[in-house]
Amino acid sequence: MDKETLTLRQIFFFWVPLALTWLMMAAEGPFLAAVIARLPDPKYNLAAFGVAFSLAVLVESPILMIMAAATALVKDRDSLVKMRNFTYALNGLVTLVMVLLIVPPVFDFVTETLLGLPERVSNLIYPACVVLIPWPAAIGYRRFYQGVLIRSNLTRRVAYGTVVRLSVMALTGLVCFLFTRVDGALVGGLSLSLGVCAEAVASKVMVRRSERAILAGSPGVGPVMSYRVIARFYFPLALTTMVSVGIIPVVTFFLSHSRMPVESLAVFPVVNSLVFLFRSMGISFQEVGIALLGENNRGYKPLRDFAFLLGLLVTGALGLVAFTPLSSLWFQQVSGLGRDLYELAVLPTQILVIMPGLMVLLSFQRSILVKARRTEPITFASIIEVGGTIVVLFFTIKYMSMVGVIGAALALLIGRVCANAYLFIPYFQELKKGNVP
């Protein structure tokens, strides 16, 4: 694709498969929440599933940026082999951490001592975490090969893999719902785990031709990429996701010590899943920016215009749900929440209505910096976001005695605004280097 004549139409067709991929992944949360809400003891199982999922995502966080790294770094045979080995090593590490998490003394310390969860919720979390053991490595495996697909301009195949994931996840959830008496939290964990493993296999199958072509090509020109170079590039990105994802267990801790703790723990994953549906459109834009910016950021202006339109669209769409009777349709009819939990979910959703637009901005800011191989500011922005979130959480819940999920929504919004504001400094610095007005 010619970055010098990049058009909104070209960006759209490059972005759509990635957006559909993230949208389908985002649909997992609402779907599973709807299934769990219709199984016995929904309040406690929703709370347990939300915590189990948060812990699994925290463990997988070091591997989440592998797709961006593969998109940016895989150019020839040597870089492919080095990045693949690096990914496999990191997969082994996160799997080990997941196994250690389910060792009973460690698990009891995390859930009961550290998070202060009720024993009833903690007991439901454990089996969900056990079936999620393959989750982190499967995520890392498929994200590496998806990065290679994006690098090869085969974004549709990324979407095809997600169709496989969503199909297996939905089938597992429905089978458990219709034919078993398994607790809802376990249904959620098993469905997620099997779905991601299926997607990992599908991604490997679809990338085989591209992988072979790269391996059969020349080893590359210029300096050979070393593991030290990969680590120096990647670890700030990994730290970024670890810090960002780490905020969810912190939120869980504050929710469990807030007003209406069980209700807040039950509602938060449902609200978060809805907001994530619209945020996913922005998350998908990061790899688009990395792939299409071109030399000296020549593709910047059309990408900027596309990002602006996308931000308006996703923010407006979430606002339509949050501030109209569609909220009742979503939370009560689709998600299956009772009247009391629905009423609790509305205000946090309204507070978070601009989060999708802020996500588009964040992804675009990050793409400029990743393309420039300047990843340290991304880490600092995440630290600022988490720090701001914790400060607001402490103030709203400990001093203002807010209902937990409302205080959490305010904290997450303010933290994200702080991160966006900080990244404007290195963002504009890189644009000047690329001679983009």
N, C-alpha and C positions, 0 to 999 in steps of 0.2 A: 504494500500500500504506500502510495506516494505521500509522505508527510507534508511536502511543500504545497500540495493542492488538496489537503485534507478538508473534507466537507462534513457538515452535520449528518448528512445521510450515511456517509461511510462510517462515521463514529457510531451512529445508531445501529447499523447492522453488525458491527464488530462487538458492540456492547450488549445487544439483546440476548445472545446465548448465555453470556456470563450473568446477566441480570436474572434470566429465567432460572439459572442454576441456583443463585442465592435465594430467589423467591421460593423455589421449591424446597430448599433447605429450611427457609424461614417458616414454611407451612407445616413442618414437622411439629413444632411446639404447639400451635393451636390445635392441630389434629389430635395429638396425644393427650393434651389437656382436656379436649372434648371427650375422648374415650375414658380417661381416668375419672372425669366428673360424673360419668354415668355408671361407674362401678361402685361397689359398696365402700362406705367410709371415705367419700371424696375429699373432704376438707384435709384430713391427715395425709392421704395419699398424694394429693396435689402438692402439699408442703414438702413431703418426703422426696417426690420426684424432682421438684425444683432444686432442692439441696443436692441430691445425687448428681443431677446434671451439672450443677455449678462446680462441684468437686471434680468431675470428669473433665470439664472444660478447663479448669485451673491446671490440672495435670497435663493436658494436651497443649497448653498455651505456648510452650517453647517451640512447638512444631508448626504453629499456625501460619507463620510468614514464609514457609518453604515455597509456596506457590509464587509469591512475589520475588523471592530470591532466584528461583529457577527461571522465571520469566526474564529477569534482568541479567543473569550470569551465564546461562547455558547457551553457548554459541558454537561449540565444536565438540569433537570427540573427547578431548581431555577435560573440558569443563563439565560435560555431561557425566563422565565417570566419577570425577571428584565430587560433584554435587550429589550424585546418587549414593556414593559411599557415606558422605556426610549425613545425608538424610537417614540412611539405615542405622547409623550409629546413634543418632538422636532418637530414632524410634525405639531402639533398645533401652535407652535411658528412661524415656517417659513410661514405657511399659513396666520397667522395674519400680518406678515410683508408684504406679497404679497398684501393683501387687503389694507393695509395702503399706499402702493406704488401708487395705482390707485386713491387715494383721490386727486381730481383735484389740490388743492394748492401744495400738496407734489409732484405730478407728474410734474407739471409745473416747480417747483424749480429744480427737478433732471434733467429734459431733457433740459430746456431752460436756466436756470440760471447756474446750476452746469456743465452740459455737453456742453452748448452753441450750441445746435443743431438748425438748421433752423426750422422755424415754420411748414413748409411743411412736414418735416420728423417727427417732434414731433407729428403732428396730425395723422400720419399713425401708430405711435408706440402705442398710447393709446388703441385702440381696440385689438391689438395683445396682450398687457399685460393683458387685462381683461380676455381673453379666456385662458390665461396661469395661472390663479389663482390656479387651482388644481395641476399644474405641480410639485411644490416642495414636497408636501405631498405624491403624488403618487410615486415620485422618492424614498423618504425615505421608504415608505411601501414596495415597491418591492425590494429595495436593502437589507433591513433587511432579508426578506425571501430568497433572493438569497444567502445571507451569510450562512443561515441555510442549503440550498441545497448544497453549496460548502463543508460545514463542514460534510455533510452526503455523500460526494463523488458522488453527482448527478449533475455534471456540465452540462451534456447534457440538463437537464431541464431548466437551465438558458438560454441556447441558444434557446430552444423552446419558452420561454416567449418572447424573443426578436423578434422571427419570428412573433408572434402575434402583437407585437408593430409596427413592420415595415409594416406589412400588413395593419393594421388599418390606420397608418399614410399615406401610399401611396394611399389607397383607398379614404381617405378624401381629400387629395390633388388633386387627379385626378377628383373626383366628383366636387369639387369647380372650378377646371380649365375648365371642360367641360360644366358644367350646371349652373354656377353662374357668376356674375360680381363683385365678392368680390375682394377688394384690395389684392395684393400679400402678403403684410405683415400680414394681417389677415388670409389668407390661411395658411401661414407658422405656425403661432401661434396655430390655431385651429387644424391643423394636428398633431403637436407635442403633444398637450395636450391630445387629444383623444387617440393617440397611447400609451402614457405612462400610462394612466388610464387603458387601456385594458391589458397592460403588468402586471400592479399591480394585477389585478383580476386573470390573468393566473398564476402568481407566487404563489398566495395564494392557488389556487386550486391544483397546483402541489406539494406544500410542505405539504399538509395536513397529508399524511401518516407519513412523517418524524417528523412533529411537534407532532403528537399524540404519536409516539413511544418515543420521548424524554419526553413528559409530563407524560407518563405512567411509565417511568423508575424511578430509585432511585433519590432522591433529590440531590445526589452528596456526595462526601467525602471531608473532609477538611473544611476550613473556608467557611462560606456562603458568596457569593458575595453580596456586598452592592452597593447601588446607588452611594455612594461616591467613591468606587473603580472604578465603570464604568465611572463616570464623570472624575476622575483623569486620567484614561486611554484615554478617548475619546476626551476631550476638546482640548488637543494639536493637535489631528488629525483634529478636526473641525476648529480650528484656522488656521491650515495649508491650508485647502481648501478655507477658507474665504479669506486668504491673497492671495493665488494663483489665485483664480477666480476673486478677486477684481482688478487684474491688467487689466482685459478686459475693464471695464468702464474707467479706467485710460487711456488705449490705445485709447478708443473712444474719450475721451476728447482731447487728443493730435491730433488725426486725424482730429477732427472738427476744430482745430486751425492751421492746417498745410497747405502747398501748396496742391492744388487740393483736398480740403476736401471732397466734395460729392463723387468724384471718388474713393478716398481712403476708405471712409466708405462703398462704394458699393463693392469694390474689396476685402477688408480685410476678410469678412466672407467667400468668395469663396475660397481664398487662404488658410485660416485657416481650412476650411472644408477638402480641399485636404490633407493638412499636417496631419490633425487629422485622416484621413483614415489609414495612416501608423503609426502614433503615437499610435493608439488604440491597435496595436499588443503588444506594450510595456506596456501600461496601464494594460492590462489583465494579465500581468505576476506577478503583485504584490500579488494577492491572491494565485497564484500558489506557490510562494516562501513561503508565510505564512503557507500554508497547508502542504507542502512537505519537509520543512527544517528538521523537526524531532528534537529529543533531541540532545543538544550540536551541533546543525547545521550539523548533519551527512549527510544530503542530499546536502550540500553546493557545492561540486565539480561538480557533474553532472548538478546542476542548474546553476552554473557559466558558464560551457561550453555551455549549451543550450542558456543562455542569450547572450553570445558572438556571437554565430551563428545567433541568432534572430536579434541582433542589426545590423550585417552586411547585413542581408537579407532585412530588412525594409528600411535601409538607401540607399542601392543600388537600390531598387525598386522605391523609390521616386526620386532618381537621374535620373533614366531612363525616368521618366515623365518630370522632370524639365529641362533636358539638351538635349532633343531630340524633333523631331516634334510631339511627343505624347502630348506635352504641348498645341499645337494648337488644336489637337483633343479633349483634355479634356476641355479646357477653352472655345473654340468657339462652338464645336459641341455638347458636353455633357452639359456644364454649360450654354451655350447660351449667352456668353458675346460678345459684339460687338468688332470690331477690336481695338478700342482705349483702352477699359478696358482689353482686352486680353494682349496687349503689356505692360500695367501697371502691370499685375499680374505675369509676368514671372520672373523678377528679385527677388521679395520677396520670391517666391517659391524656387529659386536657393539658396538664402541666408539661408533658413530654412531647407535645404536638410538633415542636420545631426540631426535634432530634433528627428526623430523617434528612432535613435540609443541612443541618450541621454535619451529618455524616458524609454527605456529598462533598462539602467543603473540605473536611478532614482528609478524605481519600484523595482529592485533587492536590492538596498541599503535600501529602505524603508522596504522591507519585512524582512530583517535581523533585523532591529530595532523594527518593530512591533512585531515580534516573541519574541524578548527579552523584550517586554513591555516597551521599552525606546522610547517614542514618542516625547519628547521635542526637540531633535535635528532635527526632521523632520520639526517642526514649525520654528525653527531658519533658516533652509535652505530655506524655503519658503519666510521668511522675507528678507533674503539676495537676493533671486531671484527677488523679487518684487522691492527691493531697487535698485539693479543693473539695472533692466529694466527701472525704472523711470529716473534714472540718464542719461542713454543712450538716452532715448526718449527726455529728455529736451535738451541734447546737440545736437542731430541730427536735431531736428525739430526747436528749438528756435534759435540755433546758426549757424547751417550749412544749414538751410532752405531746408532740404531734402523733397522730396515728402513724405507725411505722411506714406503711407503703406510700403515704403522702410525703413524709419527710424524705424518703428514699428518692422519690421522683424529683423533688426540688434539688436534692444533692447531686444526682446524676446530671441534671440539666446544667447547673452552675459549673460543675467540674468540666463538662464538655466545652462550654463557652470559654473557660480559661485556657484549655488546650488549644482551641482554634485561634484565640488571640495571640498566644505565644508563638505559634508556628508561622504567623504572618512575617515575622522578622527574617528567619532563614529563607522562607518562601520567596520574598521579594529580592533577597540577596542573590539567590540562584537565577532568578529571572533576569537580573541585570547582567550577570555573567553571560547569559545566553543572548544578550542584546535584544530582549523582548521588551517593548515599552509597556 
